[in-house]
């Protein structure tokens, strides 16, 4: 069985990606980057989600000699010209402070009427092999931003994005419901065909 590394140390994301790939019938041995603690974190210096996903996947594949999958994702708000975008995880200045990021964004949008609060989650999922082979696929989830957070599931901006056709936020959906429609779910389901093609 081929070992496949998920280039993240975010436990929520690891659980989510494992579930998505398992539901798609992928039987590879999936581990997170924590299984290789000597591999340093990669600076996300790309200017697109795809570039950042590839940077992380290539770094892990080269360091371990194993196929690596990485994603980069974020929230793109229409009235902010697509921001926070690739800066979503560090919008408030400190990387990974979900609460501070959420509160800052809500403050910035406080005067924006509901009809102008369109946004989408975007995800680029990348596969990199030790020989340099690479593939990137994309997924997105369109919705509208709530004025107040709601729900306890998920992470990041999930409590404020209400997907199109839904009355609940992403954080009010069950993990299975969210995976079925999420940007990450769409991207990683698209990546399954690539994994089958390149890894068998």
C-alpha positions in Angstrom: 0.0 0.0 0.0 1.4 3.4 -1.0 1.8 5.9 1.8 0.4 9.3 1.0 1.3 12.3 3.1 -1.2 15.1 3.7 0.9 18.3 4.0 -0.8 19.8 7.0 -0.5 19.8 10.8 -4.0 21.0 11.3 -5.8 18.1 13.0 -9.3 19.3 11.8 -8.1 19.4 8.2 -6.4 16.0 8.5 -9.6 14.4 9.7 -11.7 16.1 7.0 -9.3 15.2 4.2 -9.0 11.5 5.4 -12.8 11.3 5.4 -13.2 12.8 1.9 -10.6 10.6 0.4 -11.9 7.4 2.1 -15.4 8.2 1.0 -14.0 8.4 -2.6 -12.7 4.9 -2.2 -9.0 5.8 -1.9 -7.2 3.0 0.0 -3.7 4.5 0.4 -2.2 4.8 3.8 -2.9 8.5 4.7 -0.8 10.3 7.3 -0.4 13.9 8.3 2.9 15.9 8.2 3.2 15.3 12.0 4.4 11.8 11.1 7.5 13.5 9.8 8.4 16.1 12.5 11.9 16.8 11.1 10.4 18.2 7.9 10.2 22.0 8.4 7.1 24.0 7.7 7.1 25.6 4.2 6.7 29.4 3.8 3.7 30.1 1.6 5.3 32.6 -0.8 3.0 31.9 -3.7 0.4 34.5 -4.8 -2.4 32.0 -5.6 -3.9 29.1 -3.7 -2.5 26.7 -6.4 1.1 28.0 -6.0 1.0 27.6 -2.2 -0.4 24.1 -2.4 2.3 23.1 -4.8 5.0 24.6 -2.6 3.9 22.5 0.3 3.4 19.3 -1.6 6.7 19.5 -3.4 8.6 20.2 -0.1 7.1 17.2 1.6 7.6 14.9 -1.4 11.2 15.9 -1.7 11.9 15.6 2.0 10.3 12.2 2.5 10.6 10.5 -1.0 6.8 9.8 -0.8 3.8 11.2 -2.8 2.4 14.3 -1.0 -0.9 16.0 -1.2 -1.4 19.6 0.0 -4.2 22.1 -0.2 -4.4 25.9 0.2 -7.7 27.4 0.8 -9.4 30.5 2.0 -12.3 32.9 2.0 -12.8 35.3 -0.9 -15.2 38.2 -0.2 -16.7 40.0 -3.2 -16.7 43.5 -1.7 -13.1 43.1 -0.6 -12.0 42.2 -4.1 -11.4 38.6 -3.2 -9.6 39.2 0.1 -8.7 37.8 2.5 -7.9 35.1 -0.1 -4.5 33.6 0.4 -4.1 35.6 3.6 -7.2 34.1 5.2 -5.3 32.2 7.9 -3.4 35.2 9.0 -5.8 38.0 8.2 -5.6 39.4 11.7 -1.8 39.3 11.7 -1.2 36.0 13.6 -1.3 32.8 11.6 -4.1 30.4 12.6 -6.0 32.6 15.1 -9.4 31.7 13.8 -11.3 33.8 16.3 -9.3 37.0 15.7 -9.5 36.5 11.9 -13.3 36.1 12.1 -13.8 39.1 14.4 -11.6 41.4 12.2 -13.5 40.4 9.0 -16.9 40.9 10.6 -15.7 44.3 11.9 -14.5 45.3 8.4 -17.9 44.2 6.9 -20.1 45.7 9.6 -21.6 48.3 7.4 -22.1 46.0 4.4 -25.8 45.1 3.7 -26.8 41.4 3.5 -27.3 41.5 -0.2 -23.7 42.6 -0.8 -22.1 40.0 1.4 -21.4 37.5 -1.3 -18.3 35.3 -0.8 -16.9 31.9 -1.6 -14.5 29.5 -0.1 -11.8 28.5 -2.6 -9.5 25.5 -2.5 -6.6 24.3 -4.6 -5.5 20.7 -4.0 -2.1 19.6 -5.2 -0.3 16.3 -5.7 3.4 16.2 -6.0 5.5 13.1 -6.5 9.2 12.8 -5.6 10.2 12.8 -9.3 8.7 16.3 -9.7 5.4 15.3 -11.3 2.6 17.7 -10.1 -1.1 18.2 -10.6 -3.5 20.8 -9.2 -7.3 20.8 -9.1 -9.7 23.5 -7.8 -13.0 23.6 -5.8 -15.2 26.4 -4.5 -18.3 26.8 -2.3 -20.3 29.9 -3.0 -22.4 31.6 -0.3 -23.2 34.7 1.7 -21.6 36.0 4.9 -23.7 36.2 8.0 -23.5 39.2 10.3 -22.9 37.0 13.4 -21.2 33.6 13.7 -23.4 30.5 14.1 -22.5 26.8 14.7 -19.8 24.9 16.4 -18.5 22.5 13.7 -15.7 23.1 11.3 -13.0 25.8 11.7 -11.8 29.1 10.2 -14.6 31.1 8.7 -17.1 28.3 8.7 -19.4 30.0 11.3 -20.1 32.9 9.0 -20.4 31.5 5.5 -24.0 30.4 4.6 -23.8 28.3 1.4 -26.1 29.0 -1.5 -29.4 27.1 -1.0 -28.8 26.6 2.7 -30.3 28.2 5.8 -27.4 27.1 8.0 -23.7 28.2 8.1 -20.9 25.7 7.3 -20.4 25.4 11.0 -24.0 24.3 11.5 -23.7 21.5 9.0 -22.6 18.0 10.1 -19.1 17.0 8.9 -20.7 14.7 6.3 -23.0 17.4 5.0 -20.1 19.9 4.8 -17.8 17.5 3.0 -20.5 16.8 0.4 -20.6 20.4 -0.7 -17.4 22.0 0.5 -14.7 23.6 -1.6 -12.2 21.2 -0.1 -14.4 18.2 -0.7 -14.9 19.2 -4.4 -11.2 19.7 -4.9 -10.1 16.5 -3.2 -12.8 14.4 -5.0 -11.4 15.8 -8.2 -7.9 14.9 -7.1 -8.9 11.2 -6.5 -8.9 10.6 -10.3 -5.4 12.1 -10.5 -4.2 9.9 -7.6 -5.6 6.8 -9.3 -4.0 7.7 -12.6 -0.5 8.5 -11.1 -0.4 6.1 -8.1 -2.7 3.2 -9.2 
